[in-house]
Amino acid sequence: MDSPSGPPVSKARAAWRDALLACVAYVAITALLFLPLVRNITNAFPVDLGDPPNESWLVAWGVHALTTAPSQLLQGNIYFPHPNALVYNDNLLGLLPLSTPLYLLSGHNTAFTYNALYLLSFVMCGIFTFLLARRLTGSVAGAFLAGIIVAYSPYRMVHLSHLNQLSGQWLPLVLLFWERARAASSDERRETLWVECVALGVFFALQALCSIYYAAFLATCLLIYLAVYVRQVGWERARRFTIGVALTGAALAAVLLPFFLPYLRLQGRVGTVRGPDQVLYFSADVRDFLHMPRFSALYGWTEQALGVPLHDAHQYLFPGLVALGLAALGWRLRRAIPEIRIYGLILAVTAILSLGLQLKLFDRVFSFPLPFALLYDHVPLFHSFRDPARFFYVGFVCLALLAAWGMAALESHLGSWRPARRFALVALLCVVALAEYWINPIATPHVAVGNEMPPVYQWLKAQPAQTPVLELPIGQQDAVIWSHQAMMTYYATYHWQPIVNGVGGYTPDGYEADARILNRWPDAASSRLLLQWGVKYVIWHADWTGRAAPAATASRPLAARFADGVTVYKVVALH
């Protein structure tokens, strides 16, 4: 399982070579899997024009604010005049180290930046899991397989329009530096432990700023790991590591509190928008561990065969037969390798917690409570989490590590085989595992970029900065209008003017009530509201509202009219 013996320099070079080759392979796999997107990387979005345009706004806003007004990072230019627009979504600020150079070097191309981050999420999940698994198992083949299991898992494939859920690449790095810190805690050089703890904290913060779900779920799993580790080795041996982790956690809390406090304040409204019924709907059904989505190239038939209804939440947690078989083989080594028992326990815990508040079995709900109910009722933030199935992303990482240990055990067992035969077998296992996760080509709908932007947004960009506007229609209760709002947020990355419209997992308090009033514009109530907020213009999209634009009058003077049917009115005081 270990690298061939040799001088330290040779081992280091071999490690770098293996990592580079693995990275090249993940790049090639990702490019082939998402070839339509690669071909249209500058002017299209993956899957649909719902979540991707809105999340592209989140990405672009982070860079825009960082480079123009860093103190406004959480504000955004949507949901005007409500503050902290970013808190109604995962803010994706953890992608800033990647998005900043991509956005600036591409000439502020929001679509390219989003798509590059999208594709990089697969490559980075693969290579970072590779590094983690290589450290724990010593097996290059096992580590490469682990990267495939995490990067291309069914869990990720069903969230192809959700960059926040795809952006789990920092999680394997958190575990890598957790393991490095644990090893350093027994080292005589105390400074080594703190270097590893700093890296652990940095990558945890980046992951938390990509997805609050992953941050809370990973923290839960690390606490379980720490408790089991202390029990395994005793307090005296675990003391330095525990203190290092505690201090890192305290520093993280101080750094992340300004970003998380607005989310915590939202919990007072959670009962009305994300109650137990939604948690039940988004919880995993036991059946979800047995099937793949219909766009799976190999297992697309399983969804219909198992009777998954069209209205199902579609949580796809099937790990694949190769991953399961090798993980079972790896589990047999648990007596010799204590870490296997820990990761196996976390895998089981995440599977149970992903089931949510109550057990669902083939759509039948059993009334007895499950462990997630304790977190939901008693731990801050958890009461606002409606998708417990996301817990199993951590589970997929644990499963991948067990499979890597299984691959290492298989390689050891086949030690008498000729190298070519061993390589052929492990390569076949990796190919079959990848085939189990392969999907049919995804859609890549076109979006306007640069000079192709609709004329109204080119006009709006030319207006003075901080010119608030309302676009009609507005609201999120109707799916069609919701998709219009998502495109409005994308266009807002071109002109950067404040817009009343917005899209999010939550909405500002009173937003939907205001939207009902504003959709009746140009009546007196909506006009008074716009004047109260200081909105300067109303943009009427005839093709989106399904109605011809109102005639211009003294109370709603025409500001601009465009050939595509979009009309702009100036908001003036009522007489």
C-alpha positions as CSV (number, residue, x, y, z in Angstrom):
1,M,0.0,0.0,0.0
2,D,3.0,2.3,0.6
3,S,5.0,4.0,-2.1
4,P,8.2,2.3,-3.1
5,S,11.1,2.9,-0.7
6,G,13.6,5.5,-1.6
7,P,15.0,8.9,-0.6
8,P,12.5,11.4,0.8
9,V,13.0,13.6,-2.3
10,S,12.0,10.7,-4.6
11,K,8.9,10.0,-2.5
12,A,7.9,13.7,-2.6
13,R,8.4,13.8,-6.4
14,A,6.4,10.6,-6.8
15,A,3.6,12.1,-4.7
16,W,3.5,15.3,-6.8
17,R,3.6,13.2,-10.0
18,D,0.7,11.0,-8.9
19,A,-1.4,14.0,-7.9
20,L,-0.7,15.8,-11.2
21,L,-1.7,12.7,-13.2
22,A,-4.8,12.3,-11.1
23,C,-5.7,15.9,-11.6
24,V,-5.2,15.6,-15.4
25,A,-7.5,12.6,-15.4
26,Y,-10.2,14.4,-13.5
27,V,-10.0,17.3,-15.9
28,A,-10.4,15.0,-18.8
29,I,-13.3,13.1,-17.3
30,T,-15.1,16.4,-16.4
31,A,-14.5,17.8,-19.9
32,L,-15.9,14.7,-21.5
33,L,-18.9,14.5,-19.2
34,F,-19.8,18.1,-19.7
35,L,-18.6,18.6,-23.2
36,P,-21.7,20.6,-24.3
37,L,-21.0,23.1,-21.5
38,V,-17.3,23.2,-22.3
39,R,-18.2,24.2,-25.9
40,N,-20.5,27.0,-24.7
41,I,-18.6,28.0,-21.6
42,T,-18.8,31.8,-22.3
43,N,-22.5,32.2,-23.1
44,A,-24.6,29.4,-21.7
45,F,-25.7,27.8,-18.4
46,P,-25.9,24.2,-17.4
47,V,-29.3,22.4,-17.2
48,D,-31.7,25.4,-17.1
49,L,-32.2,29.1,-16.6
50,G,-33.5,28.8,-13.0
51,D,-31.0,28.5,-10.3
52,P,-27.8,28.9,-12.4
53,P,-28.5,32.6,-13.4
54,N,-29.3,33.5,-9.9
55,E,-26.2,31.8,-8.5
56,S,-24.1,33.4,-11.1
57,W,-25.3,36.7,-9.7
58,L,-24.1,35.6,-6.2
59,V,-20.7,34.7,-7.7
60,A,-20.4,38.0,-9.6
61,W,-21.6,40.2,-6.7
62,G,-18.9,38.8,-4.4
63,V,-16.2,39.8,-6.8
64,H,-17.9,43.2,-7.6
65,A,-18.2,44.1,-3.9
66,L,-14.8,42.8,-3.0
67,T,-13.2,45.0,-5.7
68,T,-15.4,48.1,-5.2
69,A,-16.9,48.2,-1.7
70,P,-15.8,45.3,0.5
71,S,-17.9,46.5,3.4
72,Q,-21.0,45.8,1.2
73,L,-20.3,42.1,0.7
74,L,-23.6,40.9,2.2
75,Q,-25.7,43.7,0.7
76,G,-26.2,42.9,-3.0
77,N,-28.1,44.9,-5.5
78,I,-31.3,42.8,-5.5
79,Y,-34.3,42.9,-3.1
80,F,-34.0,46.7,-2.9
81,P,-34.5,48.4,-0.4
82,H,-34.0,45.4,2.0
83,P,-30.5,45.0,3.4
84,N,-28.2,41.9,3.4
85,A,-29.6,40.4,0.1
86,L,-27.0,37.6,0.2
87,V,-28.4,36.0,3.3
88,Y,-31.4,34.7,1.4
89,N,-29.2,32.2,-0.4
90,D,-25.9,30.5,0.3
91,N,-23.7,33.5,-0.3
92,L,-20.9,31.5,-2.2
93,L,-18.3,33.9,-0.8
94,G,-16.1,30.8,-0.2
95,L,-15.5,30.7,-3.9
96,L,-13.9,34.2,-3.9
97,P,-10.3,32.8,-4.2
98,L,-11.4,31.2,-7.5
99,S,-14.1,33.5,-8.8
100,T,-12.1,36.7,-8.4
101,P,-9.3,35.9,-11.0
102,L,-11.8,34.2,-13.3
103,Y,-14.3,37.1,-13.3
104,L,-11.6,39.8,-13.7
105,L,-9.5,38.0,-16.3
106,S,-12.6,37.1,-18.4
107,G,-13.6,40.7,-18.7
108,H,-16.4,40.4,-16.1
109,N,-18.1,37.5,-18.0
110,T,-20.5,36.2,-15.4
111,A,-21.5,33.1,-17.4
112,F,-17.9,32.1,-18.0
113,T,-17.0,32.6,-14.3
114,Y,-20.0,30.5,-13.2
115,N,-19.3,27.7,-15.6
116,A,-15.6,27.6,-14.8
117,L,-16.4,27.3,-11.1
118,Y,-19.0,24.6,-12.0
119,L,-16.5,22.5,-13.9
120,L,-13.7,23.2,-11.3
121,S,-16.0,21.9,-8.5
122,F,-15.8,18.4,-10.1
123,V,-12.0,18.5,-10.6
124,M,-11.3,19.9,-7.2
125,C,-13.6,17.5,-5.4
126,G,-11.7,14.7,-7.2
127,I,-8.2,15.9,-6.5
128,F,-8.7,17.0,-2.9
129,T,-10.4,13.7,-2.1
130,F,-7.4,12.0,-3.8
131,L,-5.0,13.8,-1.5
132,L,-7.0,12.8,1.6
133,A,-7.4,9.2,0.6
134,R,-3.7,8.9,-0.5
135,R,-2.6,10.1,2.9
136,L,-4.9,7.7,4.8
137,T,-4.5,4.6,2.7
138,G,-1.2,5.0,0.8
139,S,-2.9,3.6,-2.3
140,V,-2.7,5.7,-5.4
141,A,-5.4,3.6,-7.2
142,G,-7.6,3.7,-4.1
143,A,-7.2,7.4,-3.8
144,F,-8.1,7.9,-7.5
145,L,-11.2,5.8,-7.1
146,A,-12.1,7.8,-4.0
147,G,-11.9,11.0,-6.0
148,I,-14.3,9.5,-8.6
149,I,-16.8,8.4,-5.9
150,V,-16.9,11.9,-4.4
151,A,-16.6,14.1,-7.5
152,Y,-19.1,12.2,-9.7
153,S,-21.5,10.7,-7.1
154,P,-25.2,10.5,-7.8
155,Y,-25.7,13.0,-5.0
156,R,-23.8,15.6,-7.0
157,M,-25.3,14.6,-10.3
158,V,-28.8,15.4,-9.2
159,H,-27.8,18.9,-8.1
160,L,-26.3,20.0,-11.4
161,S,-28.2,23.3,-11.3
162,H,-27.1,24.1,-7.7
163,L,-23.6,25.5,-7.5
164,N,-23.8,25.8,-3.8
165,Q,-24.3,22.1,-3.4
166,L,-21.7,21.3,-6.0
167,S,-19.2,23.5,-4.2
168,G,-18.2,20.9,-1.6
169,Q,-14.6,20.8,-2.7
170,W,-13.2,22.4,0.5
171,L,-14.7,19.6,2.6
172,P,-12.1,16.9,1.7
173,L,-9.3,19.5,2.4
174,V,-10.8,20.1,5.9
175,L,-10.6,16.4,6.6
176,L,-7.0,16.3,5.2
177,F,-5.8,19.0,7.5
178,W,-7.8,17.5,10.3
179,E,-5.8,14.3,9.8
180,R,-2.5,16.2,9.5
181,A,-3.3,18.1,12.7
182,R,-4.1,14.9,14.5
183,A,-0.8,13.4,13.4
184,A,1.1,16.6,14.3
185,S,-0.4,16.6,17.8
186,S,1.9,13.7,18.8
187,D,4.9,15.5,17.2
188,E,7.4,17.2,19.4
189,R,7.4,20.3,17.1
190,R,4.4,22.1,18.5
191,E,4.4,24.7,15.8
192,T,3.5,22.0,13.2
193,L,0.1,21.5,14.9
194,W,-0.8,25.1,14.7
195,V,0.2,25.4,11.1
196,E,-2.2,22.5,10.3
197,C,-4.9,23.9,12.5
198,V,-4.7,27.3,10.7
199,A,-5.1,25.5,7.3
200,L,-8.0,23.5,8.8
201,G,-9.7,26.7,9.9
202,V,-9.1,28.4,6.5
203,F,-10.7,25.6,4.5
204,F,-13.5,25.1,6.9
205,A,-14.3,28.8,6.6
206,L,-14.3,28.6,2.8
207,Q,-16.6,25.6,3.0
208,A,-18.9,27.4,5.4
209,L,-19.1,30.4,3.1
210,C,-20.1,28.2,0.2
211,S,-22.8,26.2,2.0
212,I,-24.1,26.6,5.5
213,Y,-25.5,23.1,5.3
214,Y,-22.1,21.6,4.7
215,A,-20.6,23.6,7.5
216,A,-23.1,22.6,10.1
217,F,-23.2,18.9,9.0
218,L,-19.4,18.6,8.8
219,A,-19.0,20.2,12.2
220,T,-21.4,17.7,13.6
221,C,-19.4,14.8,12.1
222,L,-16.1,16.2,13.3
223,L,-17.4,16.4,16.8
224,I,-18.4,12.7,16.5
225,Y,-14.9,11.9,15.2
226,L,-13.3,13.8,18.1
227,A,-15.4,12.0,20.7
228,V,-14.6,8.6,19.3
229,Y,-10.9,9.5,18.9
230,V,-10.6,10.6,22.6
231,R,-12.3,7.4,23.6
232,Q,-9.9,5.3,21.5
233,V,-6.6,6.8,22.6
234,G,-7.4,8.4,25.9
235,W,-7.4,12.0,27.0
236,E,-3.7,12.4,27.7
237,R,-2.8,11.4,24.1
238,A,-5.7,13.4,22.5
239,R,-5.3,16.5,24.7
240,R,-3.1,18.6,22.4
241,F,-5.2,17.8,19.4
242,T,-8.5,18.5,21.2
243,I,-7.1,21.9,22.5
244,G,-6.0,22.8,19.0
245,V,-9.4,21.9,17.5
246,A,-11.2,23.9,20.2
247,L,-9.1,27.0,19.7
248,T,-9.6,26.6,15.9
249,G,-13.3,26.3,16.4
250,A,-13.4,29.5,18.6
251,A,-11.4,31.4,16.0
252,L,-13.8,30.2,13.3
253,A,-16.8,31.3,15.3
254,A,-15.4,34.8,15.6
255,V,-14.6,35.0,11.9
256,L,-17.8,33.6,10.7
257,L,-20.2,35.2,13.1
258,P,-20.7,38.4,11.1
259,F,-21.7,36.3,8.1
260,F,-23.9,33.8,10.0
261,L,-25.6,36.3,12.4
262,P,-28.0,37.5,9.7
263,Y,-28.9,33.9,9.0
264,L,-29.6,33.2,12.6
265,R,-31.9,36.3,12.7
266,L,-33.9,34.7,9.9
267,Q,-34.8,31.7,12.1
268,G,-37.7,33.6,13.7
269,R,-39.5,33.3,10.3
270,V,-38.5,29.8,9.5
271,G,-41.6,28.2,10.9
272,T,-43.8,29.8,8.3
273,V,-41.5,28.9,5.3
274,R,-39.5,25.8,6.2
275,G,-41.6,23.9,8.7
276,P,-41.6,20.1,9.4
277,D,-43.6,19.4,6.3
278,Q,-40.9,20.7,4.1
279,V,-38.2,18.8,6.1
280,L,-40.2,15.6,5.6
281,Y,-40.5,16.2,1.9
282,F,-36.8,16.8,1.4
283,S,-35.7,14.0,3.7
284,A,-34.2,10.9,2.2
285,D,-36.5,7.9,1.6
286,V,-34.8,4.6,2.3
287,R,-35.5,3.9,-1.4
288,D,-33.2,6.8,-2.4
289,F,-30.2,4.6,-1.5
290,L,-31.3,2.2,-4.2
291,H,-31.9,4.1,-7.4
292,M,-30.3,6.6,-9.8
293,P,-31.9,9.5,-11.8
294,R,-33.5,8.8,-15.1
295,F,-30.8,10.7,-16.9
296,S,-28.2,8.1,-15.6
297,A,-26.6,6.4,-18.6
298,L,-26.5,3.0,-16.9
299,Y,-29.2,3.0,-14.2
300,G,-31.8,5.3,-15.6
301,W,-34.4,2.5,-15.4
302,T,-34.1,2.2,-11.6
303,E,-36.2,5.2,-10.9
304,Q,-39.3,3.9,-12.7
305,A,-38.6,0.3,-11.5
306,L,-38.8,1.4,-7.9
307,G,-41.9,3.5,-8.4
308,V,-40.4,6.9,-7.7
309,P,-43.2,9.5,-8.2
310,L,-42.7,12.5,-10.4
311,H,-43.3,14.9,-7.5
312,D,-40.6,13.2,-5.3
313,A,-37.8,15.4,-3.9
314,H,-35.4,13.2,-5.9
315,Q,-32.6,12.5,-3.4
316,Y,-30.2,10.2,-5.2
317,L,-27.9,8.5,-2.7
318,F,-27.1,5.2,-4.5
319,P,-23.4,4.7,-3.9
320,G,-22.7,2.3,-6.8
321,L,-21.9,-1.4,-6.6
322,V,-18.1,-1.0,-7.0
323,A,-17.9,1.6,-4.2
324,L,-20.1,-0.6,-1.9
325,G,-18.1,-3.7,-2.6
326,L,-14.7,-2.1,-2.0
327,A,-16.0,-0.3,1.0
328,A,-17.1,-3.6,2.5
329,L,-13.6,-5.0,1.8
330,G,-12.0,-1.9,3.4
331,W,-14.3,-2.3,6.5
332,R,-12.7,-5.7,7.2
333,L,-9.5,-3.9,8.0
334,R,-11.1,-1.9,10.9
335,R,-9.3,-3.9,13.6
336,A,-5.9,-3.0,12.2
337,I,-6.7,0.6,11.2
338,P,-8.7,2.6,13.8
339,E,-9.5,5.4,11.4
340,I,-11.7,2.9,9.4
341,R,-13.9,2.4,12.4
342,I,-14.3,6.2,12.8
343,Y,-15.1,6.9,9.2
344,G,-17.4,3.9,9.1
345,L,-19.3,5.2,12.1
346,I,-19.7,8.7,10.5
347,L,-20.9,7.0,7.3
348,A,-23.6,5.2,9.3
349,V,-24.5,8.4,11.2
350,T,-24.8,10.5,8.1
351,A,-27.1,7.9,6.5
352,I,-29.4,7.9,9.5
353,L,-29.4,11.7,9.8
354,S,-30.2,12.1,6.1
355,L,-33.5,10.3,6.7
356,G,-34.7,13.4,8.6
357,L,-37.3,13.7,11.2
358,Q,-39.3,10.5,10.5
359,L,-38.6,7.3,8.6
360,K,-39.8,7.1,5.0
361,L,-39.9,3.8,3.3
362,F,-41.2,3.7,-0.3
363,D,-43.3,6.8,0.4
364,R,-44.8,5.3,3.6
365,V,-44.0,7.6,6.6
366,F,-43.6,6.0,10.1
367,S,-44.5,8.2,13.0
368,F,-41.6,7.5,15.4
369,P,-38.9,10.3,15.5
370,L,-35.4,9.9,14.2
371,P,-32.1,11.4,15.6
372,F,-32.3,14.4,13.2
373,A,-35.3,15.6,15.3
374,L,-32.9,16.4,18.2
375,L,-30.7,18.6,16.1
376,Y,-33.7,20.2,14.4
377,D,-35.3,21.1,17.8
378,H,-32.3,22.0,19.9
379,V,-29.4,23.2,17.8
380,P,-29.3,26.7,16.3
381,L,-29.4,26.9,12.5
382,F,-30.7,23.3,12.2
383,H,-34.2,24.5,12.5
384,S,-33.8,26.3,9.2
385,F,-32.5,23.3,7.4
386,R,-35.1,21.6,5.3
387,D,-32.9,19.2,3.4
388,P,-31.4,16.6,5.8
389,A,-30.4,14.4,2.8
390,R,-27.4,16.8,2.3
391,F,-25.8,15.1,5.3
392,F,-24.9,12.2,3.1
393,Y,-22.4,14.3,1.1
394,V,-20.2,13.8,4.1
395,G,-21.2,10.2,4.0
396,F,-20.0,9.9,0.3
397,V,-16.6,11.2,1.4
398,C,-16.5,8.5,4.2
399,L,-17.6,5.8,1.8
400,A,-14.9,6.9,-0.7
401,L,-12.3,6.5,2.0
402,L,-13.5,3.1,2.9
403,A,-13.4,2.1,-0.7
404,A,-9.9,3.4,-1.0
405,W,-8.8,1.2,1.9
406,G,-10.6,-1.7,0.1
407,M,-8.7,-1.0,-3.0
408,A,-5.4,-1.0,-1.0
409,A,-6.4,-4.3,0.5
410,L,-7.1,-5.7,-2.9
411,E,-3.8,-4.5,-4.3
412,S,-2.0,-6.2,-1.3
413,H,-3.9,-9.4,-1.9
414,L,-2.9,-9.4,-5.6
415,G,0.8,-8.8,-4.8
416,S,1.8,-12.0,-6.6
417,W,0.2,-10.8,-9.8
418,R,2.3,-9.2,-12.6
419,P,2.1,-5.3,-12.4
420,A,0.3,-5.1,-15.7
421,R,-2.4,-7.5,-14.6
422,R,-2.9,-5.6,-11.3
423,F,-3.0,-2.3,-13.1
424,A,-5.6,-3.6,-15.6
425,L,-7.8,-4.8,-12.7
426,V,-7.8,-1.6,-10.7
427,A,-8.2,0.4,-13.8
428,L,-11.2,-1.7,-14.7
429,L,-12.7,-1.1,-11.3
430,C,-12.3,2.7,-11.7
431,V,-13.8,2.7,-15.1
432,V,-16.8,0.6,-14.0
433,A,-17.3,2.9,-11.0
434,L,-17.3,5.9,-13.3
435,A,-19.7,4.2,-15.7
436,E,-22.1,3.7,-12.8
437,Y,-22.2,7.4,-12.2
438,W,-22.2,8.6,-15.9
439,I,-25.1,10.7,-17.1
440,N,-26.5,11.6,-20.5
441,P,-25.5,15.0,-21.9
442,I,-27.0,18.0,-20.1
443,A,-28.8,21.0,-21.7
444,T,-26.9,24.2,-22.0
445,P,-29.4,27.0,-22.7
446,H,-27.9,30.2,-24.2
447,V,-27.7,33.5,-22.4
448,A,-26.8,37.0,-23.6
449,V,-23.3,38.3,-22.8
450,G,-21.6,41.6,-23.4
451,N,-23.0,43.5,-26.3
452,E,-25.8,40.9,-26.8
453,M,-27.4,42.1,-23.6
454,P,-31.0,43.2,-24.1
455,P,-31.2,46.9,-25.0
456,V,-33.0,47.9,-21.7
457,Y,-30.1,46.7,-19.7
458,Q,-27.6,48.5,-21.9
459,W,-29.7,51.6,-21.3
460,L,-29.9,51.0,-17.6
461,K,-26.1,50.6,-17.3
462,A,-25.7,54.0,-18.8
463,Q,-27.8,55.6,-16.0
464,P,-26.2,57.2,-12.9
465,A,-25.0,54.6,-10.4
466,Q,-27.5,53.7,-7.6
467,T,-30.6,54.2,-9.7
468,P,-33.2,51.8,-8.2
469,V,-35.6,50.1,-10.6
470,L,-38.6,47.7,-10.5
471,E,-39.0,45.1,-13.2
472,L,-42.4,43.6,-13.9
473,P,-43.5,41.0,-13.2
474,I,-42.3,40.4,-9.7
475,G,-42.7,37.5,-7.2
476,Q,-41.6,34.0,-6.4
477,Q,-44.9,32.0,-5.8
478,D,-45.4,31.4,-9.6
479,A,-42.7,29.1,-11.1
480,V,-42.7,31.0,-14.4
481,I,-42.4,34.4,-12.8
482,W,-39.7,33.0,-10.5
483,S,-37.6,32.0,-13.5
484,H,-38.0,35.6,-14.8
485,Q,-36.6,36.9,-11.5
486,A,-33.6,34.6,-11.8
487,M,-32.8,36.1,-15.2
488,M,-33.3,39.6,-13.8
489,T,-30.6,38.9,-11.2
490,Y,-28.2,37.6,-13.9
491,Y,-28.8,40.8,-16.0
492,A,-28.2,42.8,-12.8
493,T,-24.5,41.7,-13.0
494,Y,-24.2,43.7,-16.2
495,H,-25.7,47.0,-15.0
496,W,-25.3,46.8,-11.2
497,Q,-28.2,49.1,-10.5
498,P,-30.3,48.2,-7.4
499,I,-33.5,46.2,-8.4
500,V,-36.5,45.5,-6.3
501,N,-36.7,42.0,-7.7
502,G,-34.8,39.0,-6.4
503,V,-34.6,35.2,-5.9
504,G,-33.7,33.2,-2.9
505,G,-34.3,30.3,-0.6
506,Y,-35.9,32.9,1.6
507,T,-37.4,36.3,0.8
508,P,-37.2,39.5,2.9
509,D,-40.0,40.0,5.4
510,G,-43.1,41.2,3.6
511,Y,-41.6,40.7,0.2
512,E,-44.5,38.6,-1.3
513,A,-47.1,41.0,0.0
514,D,-45.3,43.9,-1.5
515,A,-44.9,41.9,-4.8
516,R,-48.7,41.5,-5.0
517,I,-49.1,45.2,-4.7
518,L,-46.4,46.0,-7.2
519,N,-47.8,43.6,-9.8
520,R,-50.9,45.9,-9.9
521,W,-48.8,48.8,-11.0
522,P,-49.7,51.5,-12.2
523,D,-52.4,51.8,-9.5
524,A,-52.1,54.3,-6.6
525,A,-50.9,51.8,-3.9
526,S,-48.0,50.5,-6.0
527,S,-47.0,54.0,-7.0
528,R,-47.0,55.2,-3.4
529,L,-44.8,52.2,-2.4
530,L,-42.3,52.9,-5.2
531,L,-42.1,56.6,-4.2
532,Q,-41.6,55.6,-0.5
533,W,-38.7,53.4,-1.5
534,G,-37.1,55.9,-3.9
535,V,-37.4,53.7,-7.0
536,K,-36.7,55.8,-10.1
537,Y,-38.0,53.6,-13.0
538,V,-40.4,50.8,-13.7
539,I,-39.4,48.3,-16.5
540,W,-42.4,46.6,-18.1
541,H,-41.6,43.3,-19.9
542,A,-44.6,42.7,-22.2
543,D,-43.6,39.2,-23.1
544,W,-43.1,38.2,-19.4
545,T,-46.3,39.9,-18.1
546,G,-48.4,38.7,-21.0
547,R,-49.9,42.2,-21.3
548,A,-49.3,45.2,-23.5
549,A,-47.5,48.1,-21.8
550,P,-49.7,50.8,-20.2
551,A,-50.0,54.0,-22.1
552,A,-47.7,56.8,-20.9
553,T,-49.3,59.6,-18.9
554,A,-48.3,62.5,-16.9
555,S,-48.3,60.3,-13.8
556,R,-46.2,57.7,-15.5
557,P,-44.1,59.4,-18.2
558,L,-42.2,57.3,-20.7
559,A,-38.5,57.1,-20.2
560,A,-37.6,54.6,-23.0
561,R,-39.1,52.1,-25.3
562,F,-37.3,49.3,-27.1
563,A,-37.9,47.2,-30.2
564,D,-38.2,44.0,-28.2
565,G,-41.3,45.2,-26.4
566,V,-39.7,46.4,-23.2
567,T,-40.9,49.8,-21.9
568,V,-39.4,51.9,-19.2
569,Y,-41.5,54.5,-17.2
570,K,-40.2,57.1,-14.8
571,V,-41.6,57.1,-11.3
572,V,-42.9,60.6,-10.4
573,A,-44.7,62.1,-7.5
574,L,-48.5,61.6,-7.4
575,H,-50.7,64.7,-7.8
